[in-house]
Amino acid sequence: MYVLVTVLVALFFTLFLKWFKSRRICLDAKRLDGKTVLITGGAAGVGKETAIALARRGARVCVTSHDEQKGEAALQEIKRESSSMNVRFWHLNLANLQSIRNFCRDFLKSEKRLDILINNDGVPAVLDWTDNGFSMCFGVNHLGPFLLTNLLLDRLKSCPPSRIVNITSNVYKYQKLDFTDLNYNIIPLFTYCRSKLANVYFTQELARQGEKNGISCCAVNTGPVVGDWTSRFSILFRIVMYVFTSMFFISCQAAAQTVIFCAISDDILQHNGGYFSDCKPCKLSPHVQDAGIAKKLWEASEVMVGLTSSPREHLASRTR
């Protein structure tokens, strides 16, 4: 009897995990012929799956990576899997503000359209610093996309209706921003949560500023994803995480479904600045629904990346 109960419980658990890991799907069949899409971090994981899906729908897809060798290999895979030759790779290092500026300068010279920007690239909870002295999580997950988006805004405005998709995580709810120390970098997990919270605030303020120019935007929670993010850690940690993620995390293809949905579906237009998960809008935690904080973060971020010379009190950075 005990063995039978154990088998039944194991079977139920296995079926539940199978359902959990495959529940995301975008059913919108909309085409993107004539549209140009830029996906940061499009050479791996969710970004690559999104690139394949959008290239199949006829879009011109530009993908970026800080690793040129990996990027070129991914480019060939995306072309092969999507049966599209209208895909291009660009080198971009979001941990370096000059790299972002150089990329935007070259991209704007080369590409005449930008209809969809997907800020997908990011880093996990790591204790490290960017080339400009920002905590790696806050710098790459928020400040990098913030600068990139601002430098490309005019091109997005010239191609209405355009949209911006920012990748975040539901861990945003576990931290609050400290404007006396935005560059906090002591406990990596806390820094990561704050960077994901910043993504949500950035999306909200971006929606308020961009709506009159035909730009809509949303924040996407992809869910826990099986990917190559553990490559930064030790072999033992990677083995443990492989076992754990194989059981509880979803595939990159499944995780990409909400990103694809938000990139193509007209259903998101009535939820401008919203937060999406499982291809549907979701309610945010109460502490995130504060337009004042969103605007304050925008102003502080402008100073941190050098877009404005506002008073230094906006800049809350930590000395390395």
Backbone as numpy.savetxt, mean C-alpha at the origin, in Angstrom:
# Nx Ny Nz CAx CAy CAz Cx Cy Cz
-13.63 -42.89 20.56 -14.47 -41.69 20.56 -13.60 -40.42 20.56
-12.57 -40.45 21.38 -11.66 -39.31 21.47 -10.99 -39.05 20.13
-10.58 -40.15 19.45 -9.92 -40.02 18.15 -10.87 -39.43 17.12
-12.15 -39.88 17.15 -13.15 -39.37 16.21 -13.39 -37.88 16.39
-13.51 -37.45 17.66 -13.72 -36.04 17.96 -12.53 -35.21 17.47
-11.33 -35.72 17.72 -10.11 -35.03 17.30 -10.07 -34.86 15.78
-10.44 -35.94 15.06 -10.44 -35.90 13.60 -11.46 -34.89 13.10
-12.66 -34.88 13.70 -13.71 -33.96 13.28 -13.32 -32.50 13.53
-12.71 -32.26 14.70 -12.26 -30.90 15.01 -11.18 -30.46 14.02
-10.24 -31.37 13.73 -9.18 -31.04 12.78 -9.74 -30.77 11.40
-10.75 -31.56 11.00 -11.38 -31.37 9.70 -12.09 -30.02 9.63
-12.84 -29.70 10.68 -13.54 -28.42 10.73 -12.56 -27.26 10.67
-11.47 -27.37 11.44 -10.46 -26.32 11.48 -9.82 -26.13 10.10
-9.55 -27.24 9.43 -8.94 -27.19 8.10 -9.88 -26.52 7.09
-11.17 -26.89 7.13 -12.16 -26.29 6.22 -12.34 -24.81 6.50
-12.31 -24.45 7.79 -12.44 -23.04 8.15 -11.28 -22.24 7.62
-10.07 -22.75 7.76 -8.88 -22.05 7.27 -8.92 -21.93 5.75
-9.40 -23.00 5.08 -9.50 -22.95 3.63 -10.47 -21.86 3.19
-11.61 -21.74 3.88 -12.58 -20.69 3.57 -12.00 -19.32 3.86
-11.34 -19.19 5.02 -10.80 -17.90 5.43 -9.77 -17.39 4.44
-8.94 -18.30 3.94 -7.84 -17.90 3.08 -8.26 -17.67 1.62
-9.49 -18.01 1.27 -9.91 -17.87 -0.13 -11.18 -17.05 -0.29
-11.52 -16.26 0.73 -12.82 -15.60 0.71 -12.85 -14.31 -0.09
-11.70 -13.79 -0.47 -11.66 -12.52 -1.18 -11.73 -12.74 -2.69
-12.62 -12.01 -3.36 -12.70 -12.10 -4.81 -13.34 -10.84 -5.37
-12.72 -10.31 -6.43 -13.27 -9.14 -7.12 -14.03 -9.63 -8.35
-15.32 -9.33 -8.40 -16.17 -9.81 -9.49 -16.40 -8.77 -10.58
-15.88 -7.57 -10.38 -16.06 -6.50 -11.37 -15.22 -6.80 -12.61
-15.87 -6.82 -13.77 -15.18 -7.17 -15.02 -14.75 -5.95 -15.83
-14.74 -4.80 -15.23 -14.43 -3.54 -15.94 -13.07 -3.59 -16.62
-12.99 -3.06 -17.83 -11.75 -2.98 -18.58 -11.05 -1.64 -18.30
-9.73 -1.61 -18.56 -8.94 -0.39 -18.32 -8.16 0.01 -19.56
-8.68 -0.31 -20.71 -7.99 0.05 -21.95 -7.77 1.56 -22.03
-6.54 1.95 -22.38 -6.21 3.36 -22.49 -5.82 4.01 -21.18
-5.91 3.28 -20.07 -5.57 3.82 -18.75 -4.13 3.45 -18.39
-3.48 4.32 -17.62 -2.14 4.05 -17.12 -2.18 3.89 -15.61
-1.59 2.81 -15.13 -1.58 2.48 -13.70 -0.15 2.43 -13.21
0.11 3.05 -12.07 1.42 2.97 -11.42 1.27 2.23 -10.11
2.04 1.16 -9.94 1.97 0.34 -8.72 3.36 0.31 -8.08
3.51 0.93 -6.92 4.80 0.85 -6.23 4.91 -0.53 -5.58
6.12 -1.06 -5.56 6.29 -2.40 -5.01 5.58 -3.44 -5.87
5.49 -3.18 -7.16 4.75 -4.07 -8.05 5.55 -5.25 -8.55
6.76 -5.43 -8.04 7.60 -6.53 -8.50 7.46 -7.78 -7.65
6.64 -7.71 -6.62 6.50 -8.88 -5.74 5.16 -8.84 -5.02
4.76 -9.98 -4.49 3.61 -10.07 -3.60 2.31 -9.54 -4.17
1.59 -8.80 -3.33 0.29 -8.24 -3.70 0.41 -7.30 -4.90
1.48 -6.52 -4.92 1.68 -5.58 -6.02 1.80 -6.28 -7.36
2.54 -7.37 -7.38 2.71 -8.11 -8.64 1.41 -8.75 -9.10
0.65 -9.33 -8.17 -0.64 -9.93 -8.52 -1.60 -8.87 -9.03
-1.55 -7.69 -8.43 -2.40 -6.59 -8.89 -1.99 -6.16 -10.29
-0.69 -6.09 -10.53 -0.18 -5.69 -11.85 -0.64 -6.66 -12.93
-0.57 -7.94 -12.63 -0.99 -8.96 -13.60 -2.48 -8.79 -13.92
-3.29 -8.62 -12.88 -4.73 -8.51 -13.06 -5.11 -7.27 -13.88
-4.47 -6.14 -13.60 -4.82 -4.90 -14.29 -4.27 -4.88 -15.72
-3.12 -5.51 -15.94 -2.58 -5.63 -17.30 -3.51 -6.50 -18.15
-4.08 -7.52 -17.56 -5.04 -8.37 -18.28 -6.27 -7.59 -18.71
-6.59 -6.54 -17.96 -7.77 -5.73 -18.27 -7.46 -4.61 -19.26
-6.26 -4.63 -19.81 -5.92 -3.69 -20.88 -5.17 -2.45 -20.46
-4.85 -2.31 -19.17 -4.16 -1.10 -18.71 -2.68 -1.13 -19.09
-2.12 0.06 -19.25 -0.66 0.19 -19.30 -0.21 0.21 -17.85
0.62 -0.74 -17.46 0.98 -0.90 -16.05 2.47 -0.61 -15.85
2.75 0.31 -14.93 4.13 0.63 -14.54 4.33 0.12 -13.11
5.36 -0.69 -12.90 5.64 -1.22 -11.57 7.00 -0.74 -11.11
7.15 -0.57 -9.80 8.43 -0.12 -9.26 8.97 -1.10 -8.23
10.27 -1.03 -8.03 10.94 -1.80 -6.98 12.29 -1.14 -6.71
12.78 -1.29 -5.47 14.11 -0.77 -5.17 15.19 -1.74 -5.63
14.79 -2.97 -5.98 15.71 -4.02 -6.42 15.56 -4.17 -7.94
16.52 -3.66 -8.69 16.40 -3.66 -10.15 16.41 -5.07 -10.74
17.23 -5.96 -10.18 17.28 -7.33 -10.70 15.94 -8.04 -10.49
15.39 -7.91 -9.29 14.08 -8.50 -9.01 12.99 -7.85 -9.87
13.11 -6.55 -10.07 12.12 -5.84 -10.86 12.10 -6.29 -12.30
13.26 -6.45 -12.90 13.33 -6.89 -14.29 12.78 -8.30 -14.44
13.08 -9.18 -13.47 12.56 -10.55 -13.52 11.04 -10.55 -13.38
10.53 -9.71 -12.48 9.09 -9.61 -12.27 8.40 -9.07 -13.51
9.06 -8.13 -14.19 8.49 -7.54 -15.40 8.19 -8.62 -16.43
9.13 -9.53 -16.62 8.93 -10.61 -17.59 7.80 -11.54 -17.14
7.72 -11.79 -15.85 6.66 -12.66 -15.33 5.28 -12.01 -15.50
5.19 -10.72 -15.22 3.91 -10.01 -15.38 3.47 -10.02 -16.83
4.39 -9.78 -17.74 4.06 -9.81 -19.17 3.57 -11.19 -19.58
4.26 -12.22 -19.09 3.90 -13.59 -19.46 2.54 -13.98 -18.90
2.31 -13.69 -17.62 1.07 -14.09 -16.96 -0.14 -13.29 -17.44
0.08 -12.04 -17.83 -1.03 -11.19 -18.27 -1.24 -11.20 -19.78
-0.28 -11.79 -20.49 -0.31 -11.79 -21.96 -0.36 -10.36 -22.50
0.35 -9.46 -21.82 0.40 -8.06 -22.22 1.85 -7.60 -22.27
2.17 -6.85 -23.31 3.51 -6.29 -23.42 3.52 -4.84 -22.95
2.35 -4.33 -22.55 2.22 -2.93 -22.15 2.50 -2.76 -20.66
3.66 -3.26 -20.25 4.08 -3.22 -18.85 5.51 -2.69 -18.80
5.79 -1.83 -17.83 7.12 -1.23 -17.73 7.61 -1.24 -16.29
8.91 -1.46 -16.12 9.51 -1.43 -14.78 10.29 -0.14 -14.57
10.14 0.40 -13.35 10.89 1.59 -12.95 11.59 1.32 -11.61
12.81 1.81 -11.50 13.51 1.72 -10.22 13.06 2.85 -9.31
12.73 2.50 -8.06 12.30 3.50 -7.08 12.61 3.01 -5.68
13.31 3.83 -4.92 13.63 3.52 -3.53 12.88 4.49 -2.63
11.81 4.02 -1.99 11.00 4.89 -1.14 11.70 5.28 0.16
12.84 4.68 0.43 13.61 5.03 1.63 14.57 6.19 1.36
14.49 6.75 0.16 15.38 7.84 -0.22 14.57 8.91 -0.93
14.46 10.10 -0.34 13.62 11.15 -0.91 14.12 11.62 -2.27
15.43 11.61 -2.48 15.96 12.03 -3.78 15.61 11.02 -4.86
15.61 9.74 -4.50 15.21 8.70 -5.45 13.76 8.92 -5.88
12.90 9.31 -4.94 11.50 9.57 -5.25 11.38 10.76 -6.20
12.12 11.81 -5.90 12.07 13.01 -6.76 12.59 12.69 -8.17
13.68 11.93 -8.25 14.23 11.56 -9.56 13.25 10.71 -10.34
12.63 9.76 -9.65 11.65 8.90 -10.32 10.49 9.72 -10.88
9.93 10.60 -10.06 8.78 11.39 -10.49 9.14 12.29 -11.67
10.32 12.87 -11.64 10.78 13.70 -12.77 10.82 12.89 -14.05
11.42 11.70 -13.98 11.56 10.87 -15.18 10.22 10.28 -15.63
9.40 9.90 -14.65 8.09 9.32 -14.97 7.22 10.35 -15.69
7.21 11.56 -15.20 6.37 12.61 -15.79 6.85 12.99 -17.19
8.14 12.87 -17.42 8.67 13.13 -18.76 8.27 12.04 -19.74
8.21 10.81 -19.24 7.99 9.65 -20.10 6.52 9.30 -20.30
5.73 9.37 -19.23 4.34 8.94 -19.27 3.40 10.14 -19.35
2.55 10.15 -20.35 1.64 11.28 -20.56 0.35 11.16 -19.74
0.08 9.97 -19.22 -1.13 9.76 -18.42 -0.78 9.09 -17.10
-1.63 9.33 -16.11 -1.62 8.57 -14.87 -3.05 8.56 -14.35
-3.70 7.44 -14.51 -5.11 7.32 -14.13 -5.31 6.70 -12.76
-4.42 5.77 -12.41 -4.56 5.07 -11.13 -3.17 4.95 -10.49
-3.05 5.43 -9.28 -1.82 5.28 -8.49 -2.11 4.36 -7.32
-1.34 3.28 -7.22 -1.51 2.33 -6.12 -0.24 2.35 -5.27
-0.35 2.96 -4.08 0.78 3.03 -3.14 0.82 1.73 -2.34
1.48 0.74 -2.94 1.49 -0.60 -2.37 2.78 -0.92 -1.62
3.89 -0.33 -2.04 5.19 -0.68 -1.47 5.27 -0.30 0.01
5.95 -1.11 0.78 6.10 -0.83 2.21 7.03 -1.83 2.86
7.29 -1.62 4.14 8.16 -2.52 4.90 7.42 -3.01 6.14
7.82 -4.18 6.67 7.21 -4.68 7.90 7.77 -3.97 9.12
7.50 -4.49 10.29 7.96 -3.88 11.54 9.46 -4.13 11.72
10.28 -3.17 11.30 11.73 -3.28 11.41 12.30 -2.08 12.15
13.40 -2.30 12.86 14.08 -1.22 13.57 15.25 -0.77 12.71
14.98 0.21 11.87 16.00 0.68 10.93 15.68 2.12 10.55
16.56 2.72 9.74 16.40 4.12 9.36 16.49 4.28 7.85
15.80 5.25 7.32 15.91 5.55 5.89 17.17 6.35 5.63
17.47 6.57 4.37 18.65 7.35 4.01 18.56 8.79 4.49
17.35 9.26 4.76 17.15 10.64 5.21 16.95 10.76 6.72
17.17 9.67 7.44 17.11 9.72 8.89 15.74 9.52 9.51
14.77 9.04 8.73 13.46 8.74 9.28 13.40 7.26 9.67
12.54 6.93 10.63 12.35 5.53 10.95 11.90 4.81 9.68
12.41 3.61 9.45 12.15 2.92 8.19 10.65 2.73 7.94
9.91 2.33 8.97 8.47 2.11 8.80 7.74 3.39 8.42
7.96 4.44 9.20 7.24 5.69 8.94 7.72 6.33 7.65
9.02 6.20 7.37 9.57 6.80 6.17 9.10 6.13 4.89
9.15 4.81 4.84 8.78 4.07 3.63 7.27 3.89 3.51
6.60 3.63 4.63 5.16 3.35 4.57 4.30 4.60 4.45
4.80 5.74 4.97 4.00 6.95 4.90 4.68 8.09 4.15
5.85 8.52 4.62 6.47 9.72 4.03 6.83 9.53 2.55
7.33 8.34 2.20 7.66 8.07 0.80 6.45 8.18 -0.11
5.37 7.44 0.19 4.15 7.56 -0.63 3.56 8.97 -0.60
3.69 9.66 0.53 3.16 11.02 0.64 3.86 11.94 -0.36
5.20 11.89 -0.40 5.95 12.72 -1.34 5.66 12.31 -2.78
5.70 11.01 -3.04 5.44 10.50 -4.38 4.08 10.98 -4.90
3.05 10.83 -4.08 1.69 11.21 -4.49 1.60 12.69 -4.77
2.19 13.51 -3.91 2.13 14.96 -4.11 2.85 15.39 -5.39
3.96 14.74 -5.71 4.69 15.10 -6.91 3.97 14.65 -8.19
3.05 13.68 -8.06 2.32 13.17 -9.22 0.88 13.67 -9.29
0.48 14.51 -8.33 -0.91 14.95 -8.25 -1.38 15.70 -9.50
-0.53 16.56 -10.03 -0.95 17.33 -11.20 -1.26 16.42 -12.39
-0.49 15.35 -12.56 -0.75 14.42 -13.66 -2.06 13.67 -13.42
-2.33 13.30 -12.17 -3.59 12.64 -11.82 -4.77 13.58 -12.06
-4.59 14.86 -11.72 -5.65 15.85 -11.93 -5.97 16.04 -13.41
-4.96 15.85 -14.25 -5.15 16.06 -15.69 -5.80 14.86 -16.38
-6.06 13.78 -15.63 -6.66 12.57 -16.19 -7.91 12.15 -15.41
-8.86 13.07 -15.21 -10.05 12.71 -14.44 -10.98 11.79 -15.23
-11.73 10.90 -14.56 -11.66 10.67 -13.12 -10.50 9.72 -12.80
-9.63 10.13 -11.91 -8.49 9.30 -11.52 -8.67 8.85 -10.08
-7.84 7.92 -9.66 -7.97 7.46 -8.28 -6.65 7.01 -7.70
-6.59 7.04 -6.38 -5.40 6.65 -5.62 -5.81 5.59 -4.61
-5.04 4.50 -4.57 -5.31 3.42 -3.62 -4.10 3.31 -2.70
-4.31 3.50 -1.41 -3.24 3.39 -0.42 -3.40 2.10 0.37
-2.35 1.31 0.43 -2.41 0.04 1.17 -2.10 0.29 2.64
-3.00 -0.14 3.51 -2.81 0.01 4.94 -3.01 -1.34 5.63
-3.38 -1.34 6.88 -3.60 -2.59 7.63 -4.52 -2.30 8.79
-5.23 -3.33 9.25 -6.14 -3.11 10.38 -5.41 -2.92 11.70
-4.08 -3.01 11.70 -3.33 -2.74 12.93 -3.29 -1.24 13.23
-3.81 -0.42 12.31 -3.86 1.02 12.55 -4.56 1.36 13.86
-5.50 0.50 14.27 -6.35 0.78 15.42 -5.63 0.63 16.77
-4.41 0.08 16.75 -3.72 -0.22 18.01 -2.77 0.88 18.48
-2.66 1.96 17.70 -1.78 3.06 18.10 -2.43 4.39 17.77
-1.88 5.46 18.36 -2.27 6.83 18.03 -1.00 7.60 17.68
-1.14 8.63 16.87 0.02 9.43 16.48 0.44 10.35 17.60
1.74 10.47 17.78 2.31 11.38 18.75 3.03 12.48 17.97
2.43 13.67 17.91 2.99 14.73 17.08 4.24 15.37 17.69
4.58 14.96 18.90 5.86 15.41 19.46 6.98 14.47 19.04
6.62 13.32 18.46 7.62 12.35 18.04 7.08 11.47 16.91
6.78 12.08 15.77 6.28 11.31 14.63 7.30 10.31 14.14
8.57 10.61 14.36 9.63 9.73 13.89 10.04 8.69 14.93
9.11 8.34 15.78 9.31 7.33 16.83 9.87 6.05 16.22
10.90 5.48 16.87 11.50 4.25 16.33 12.15 3.44 17.44
11.35 3.10 18.47 11.87 2.33 19.59 11.35 0.90 19.55
10.03 0.74 19.52 9.42 -0.58 19.42 8.90 -0.73 17.99
9.53 -1.59 17.18 9.18 -1.68 15.76 7.70 -1.91 15.48
7.05 -2.74 16.27 5.63 -3.02 16.02 4.79 -1.76 16.19
5.11 -0.94 17.20 4.38 0.30 17.42 4.61 1.26 16.25
5.85 1.32 15.77 6.17 2.19 14.65 5.40 1.76 13.41
5.31 0.46 13.20 4.57 -0.06 12.04 3.09 0.31 12.14
2.50 0.10 13.32 1.08 0.43 13.51 0.83 1.92 13.24
1.74 2.77 13.69 1.57 4.21 13.48 1.69 4.57 12.00
2.55 3.86 11.29 2.69 4.14 9.86 1.42 3.75 9.11
0.79 2.66 9.54 -0.47 2.24 8.91 -1.62 3.18 9.28
-1.57 3.73 10.48 -2.55 4.73 10.88 -2.35 6.00 10.04
-1.12 6.36 9.80 -0.82 7.53 8.97 -1.37 7.34 7.56
-1.33 6.10 7.04 -1.89 5.83 5.72 -3.37 6.17 5.66
-4.09 5.86 6.73 -5.53 6.12 6.79 -5.81 7.62 6.84
-5.08 8.33 7.71 -5.25 9.79 7.80 -4.88 10.46 6.47
-3.80 10.00 5.86 -3.36 10.55 4.57 -4.45 10.38 3.52
-5.08 9.21 3.50 -6.15 8.94 2.54 -7.33 9.89 2.75
-7.68 10.12 4.00 -8.82 10.99 4.30 -8.57 12.43 3.86
-7.40 12.95 4.17 -7.09 14.33 3.79 -6.91 14.44 2.27
-6.34 13.43 1.67 -6.16 13.40 0.22 -7.52 13.42 -0.48
-8.49 12.71 0.08 -9.84 12.69 -0.49 -10.47 14.07 -0.42
-10.28 14.75 0.70 -10.86 16.09 0.86 -10.25 17.09 -0.13
-8.93 16.95 -0.35 -8.26 17.89 -1.23 -8.45 17.55 -2.71
-8.58 16.28 -3.02 -8.61 15.86 -4.42 -9.97 15.73 -5.04
-11.02 15.72 -4.23 -12.36 15.47 -4.76 -12.78 16.50 -5.81
-12.44 17.78 -5.57 -12.84 18.84 -6.51 -12.07 18.76 -7.82
-10.99 17.96 -7.85 -10.19 17.80 -9.06 -10.41 16.47 -9.76
-11.46 15.77 -9.36 -11.79 14.50 -10.01 -10.95 13.34 -9.55
-10.30 13.46 -8.37 -9.50 12.37 -7.83 -10.23 11.73 -6.65
-10.44 10.45 -6.71 -11.01 9.72 -5.57 -9.93 8.81 -5.01
-10.03 8.51 -3.74 -9.01 7.65 -3.14 -9.60 6.83 -2.00
-8.90 5.76 -1.68 -9.34 4.89 -0.59 -8.14 4.18 0.01
-8.34 3.69 1.23 -7.31 2.91 1.93 -7.76 1.46 1.94
-6.84 0.54 1.70 -7.18 -0.88 1.59 -6.43 -1.70 2.62
-7.17 -2.50 3.36 -6.58 -3.50 4.24 -6.57 -4.82 3.48
-5.39 -5.30 3.12 -5.29 -6.53 2.35 -5.46 -7.77 3.20
-5.33 -7.62 4.53 -5.38 -8.77 5.40 -3.99 -9.36 5.59
-3.87 -10.38 6.43 -2.55 -11.01 6.66 -2.11 -11.79 5.44
-0.96 -11.43 4.88 -0.55 -11.95 3.57 0.69 -12.82 3.66
0.65 -13.95 2.94 1.84 -14.76 2.76 2.69 -14.08 1.70
3.88 -13.69 2.05 4.74 -12.98 1.09 6.20 -13.17 1.45
7.07 -12.36 0.82 8.51 -12.48 1.07 9.02 -11.47 2.09
8.08 -10.90 2.88 8.50 -9.88 3.85 9.37 -10.43 4.95
9.36 -11.77 5.17 10.19 -12.36 6.23 11.65 -12.49 5.80
11.95 -12.17 4.55 13.32 -12.35 4.05 14.33 -11.48 4.79
13.85 -10.45 5.50 14.74 -9.56 6.24 15.22 -10.18 7.55
14.58 -11.29 7.96 14.85 -11.83 9.29 15.70 -13.10 9.22
16.02 -13.66 10.42 16.88 -14.84 10.50 16.18 -16.07 9.93
16.98 -17.10 9.62 16.44 -18.32 9.03 15.45 -18.99 9.99
15.78 -19.05 11.29 14.90 -19.67 12.27 13.56 -18.95 12.32
13.60 -17.62 12.34 12.36 -16.86 12.38 11.55 -17.09 11.11
12.22 -17.17 9.97 11.53 -17.40 8.71 10.86 -18.76 8.67
11.50 -19.77 9.26 10.90 -21.11 9.31 9.64 -21.10 10.16
9.74 -20.48 11.33 8.58 -20.39 12.23 7.45 -19.63 11.56
7.76 -18.51 10.93 6.75 -17.70 10.28 6.16 -18.40 9.06
6.95 -19.23 8.40 6.43 -19.97 7.24 5.31 -20.92 7.67
5.56 -21.62 8.78 4.54 -22.55 9.30 3.29 -21.77 9.71
3.50 -20.67 10.43 2.37 -19.87 10.92 1.58 -19.25 9.77
2.29 -18.61 8.83 1.61 -17.94 7.73 0.90 -18.92 6.81
1.47 -20.11 6.65 0.83 -21.12 5.80 -0.53 -21.51 6.34
-0.68 -21.45 7.66 -1.94 -21.85 8.28 -2.96 -20.71 8.32
-2.51 -19.50 8.64 -3.44 -18.43 8.95 -3.45 -17.27 7.95
-2.42 -17.14 7.12 -2.36 -16.01 6.21 -2.95 -16.38 4.85
-3.36 -15.37 4.09 -3.93 -15.61 2.77 -2.87 -15.41 1.70
-3.14 -15.92 0.52 -2.20 -15.79 -0.59 -2.18 -14.35 -1.10
-1.10 -14.01 -1.80 -1.00 -12.67 -2.40 -2.10 -12.45 -3.43
-2.46 -13.50 -4.15 -3.53 -13.39 -5.15 -4.86 -13.06 -4.50
-5.15 -13.70 -3.36 -6.39 -13.41 -2.65 -6.34 -12.00 -2.05
-5.21 -11.63 -1.50 -5.07 -10.31 -0.87 -5.21 -9.19 -1.89
-4.82 -9.46 -3.13 -4.87 -8.43 -4.17 -6.29 -8.11 -4.61
-7.25 -8.95 -4.27 -8.61 -8.76 -4.79 -9.23 -7.42 -4.38
-9.03 -7.02 -3.13 -9.61 -5.74 -2.69 -8.88 -4.57 -3.33
-7.58 -4.72 -3.57 -6.81 -3.67 -4.25 -7.34 -3.51 -5.68
-7.55 -4.63 -6.35 -8.08 -4.60 -7.72 -9.47 -3.97 -7.73
-10.30 -4.39 -6.78 -11.66 -3.86 -6.67 -11.64 -2.34 -6.53
-10.78 -1.84 -5.64 -10.73 -0.39 -5.41 -10.09 0.37 -6.56
-9.30 -0.32 -7.37 -8.68 0.33 -8.54 -9.66 0.47 -9.70
-10.67 -0.41 -9.78 -11.52 -0.42 -10.98 -13.00 -0.14 -10.71
-13.50 -0.46 -9.53 -14.94 -0.41 -9.30 -15.46 1.01 -9.08
-16.60 1.31 -9.68 -17.24 2.60 -9.46 -17.97 2.64 -8.12
-18.09 1.50 -7.46 -18.77 1.45 -6.17 -18.03 2.24 -5.10
-16.72 2.44 -5.29 -15.95 3.14 -4.25 -16.17 4.65 -4.29
-16.74 5.16 -5.40 -16.87 6.60 -5.57 -17.74 7.24 -4.49
-18.72 6.50 -3.98 -19.57 7.03 -2.93 -18.93 6.90 -1.55
-17.73 6.34 -1.51 -17.00 6.18 -0.24 -15.61 6.81 -0.36
-15.54 7.98 -0.97 -14.25 8.64 -1.17 -13.55 8.88 0.16
-12.28 8.44 0.24 -11.53 8.55 1.48 -11.79 7.40 2.43
-12.55 6.42 1.97 -12.96 5.31 2.84 -11.91 4.23 3.02
-12.25 3.30 3.88 -11.39 2.18 4.26 -12.07 0.89 3.81
-11.35 0.07 3.02 -11.95 -1.12 2.42 -11.22 -2.40 2.85
-12.01 -3.46 2.98 -11.47 -4.79 3.26 -12.44 -5.81 2.69
-11.93 -6.89 2.12 -12.78 -7.92 1.50 -13.73 -7.34 0.45
-13.23 -6.40 -0.35 -13.99 -5.79 -1.45 -15.26 -5.09 -0.99
-15.21 -4.51 0.20 -16.36 -3.73 0.69 -15.87 -2.68 1.67
-16.62 -1.56 1.79 -16.22 -0.52 2.75 -16.43 -0.99 4.17
-15.54 -0.57 5.07 -15.62 -0.96 6.47 -15.54 0.28 7.35
-16.14 0.19 8.52 -16.15 1.32 9.44 -14.81 1.41 10.16
-14.31 2.63 10.29 -13.06 2.87 10.99 -13.28 3.03 12.49
-12.25 2.80 13.27 -12.32 3.04 14.71 -12.58 4.53 14.95
-13.30 4.87 15.99 -13.69 6.26 16.26 -12.52 7.24 16.31
-11.37 6.81 16.87 -10.26 7.75 17.04 -9.62 8.17 15.72
-9.95 7.47 14.63 -9.37 7.81 13.33 -10.24 8.79 12.56
-11.46 8.97 12.98 -12.40 9.85 12.28 -12.27 11.29 12.78
-11.08 11.86 12.54 -10.77 13.21 13.01 -10.07 13.97 11.90
-10.82 14.83 11.21 -10.27 15.58 10.09 -9.16 16.52 10.53
-9.22 16.99 11.77 -8.19 17.89 12.27 -6.84 17.21 12.36
-6.82 15.98 12.84 -5.57 15.23 12.94 -5.03 14.91 11.55
-5.93 14.54 10.64 -5.52 14.22 9.27 -4.83 15.43 8.62
-5.40 16.60 8.81 -4.81 17.81 8.24 -3.48 18.14 8.91
-3.42 17.95 10.22 -2.19 18.24 10.95 -1.06 17.31 10.50
-1.39 16.04 10.26 -0.38 15.10 9.78 0.08 15.50 8.39
-0.84 15.94 7.54 -0.47 16.38 6.19 0.53 17.53 6.26
0.25 18.52 7.10 1.14 19.67 7.22 2.50 19.28 7.77
2.51 18.38 8.75 3.79 17.92 9.32 4.58 17.14 8.29
3.88 16.33 7.51 4.54 15.51 6.48 5.14 16.39 5.39
4.46 17.47 5.03 4.99 18.40 4.04 6.35 18.93 4.46
6.48 19.25 5.72 7.75 19.78 6.22 8.82 18.68 6.24
8.43 17.50 6.68 9.40 16.40 6.81 10.01 16.01 5.48
9.22 16.07 4.40 9.75 15.67 3.09 10.23 16.85 2.27
10.12 18.07 2.82 10.65 19.24 2.14 9.74 19.86 1.10
8.43 19.64 1.21 7.50 20.24 0.27 7.13 21.67 0.66
7.37 22.01 1.92 7.06 23.35 2.41 8.04 23.72 3.50
8.16 24.99 3.76 9.05 25.47 4.82 8.21 26.05 5.95
7.16 25.33 6.32 6.30 25.77 7.41 7.09 25.79 8.71
6.55 26.41 9.76 7.24 26.47 11.04 7.68 25.10 11.53
8.82 25.06 12.14 9.42 23.80 12.54 8.61 23.03 13.57
7.65 23.67 14.23 6.87 22.91 15.22 6.06 21.81 14.56
5.86 21.89 13.22 5.16 20.80 12.53 6.03 19.55 12.48
7.32 19.76 12.50 8.24 18.65 12.34 8.56 18.04 13.69
8.11 16.78 13.89 8.37 16.10 15.15 9.26 14.91 14.84
10.54 15.13 14.74 11.45 14.05 14.38 12.35 13.71 15.54
12.84 12.48 15.48 13.70 11.96 16.55 15.14 11.90 16.07
16.04 12.41 16.88 17.45 12.40 16.49 17.99 10.98 16.53
18.70 10.62 15.49 19.24 9.26 15.42 20.29 9.05 16.49
